[in-house]
Amino acid sequence: MLYLYIKNDFQFNDKWILILLLSVLLYGIIIEILQGLLTISRSADILDVAANLIGSLIGIYFFKNIKNKFKT
């Protein structure tokens, strides 16, 4: 998110935030599926996907609140 923020001349683009959020969500879902298929001692859990999504939303919220400190 910091990379996208700096690359776009310190401007937020909601489209990029949505793409980033969906990418993180997709990554979490893929990891859970692989965890259920490829490991013996672990299983896939929808609550882990929800926790990943909540963590991503919290991260975006905090980044939006402290973004002005990154301007140079």
Secondary structure, 3 states (H helix, E strand, C coil): CHHHHHHCCCCCCHHHHHHHHHHHHHHHHHHHHHHHHHCCCCCCCHHHHHHHHHHHHHHHHHHHHHHHHHCC
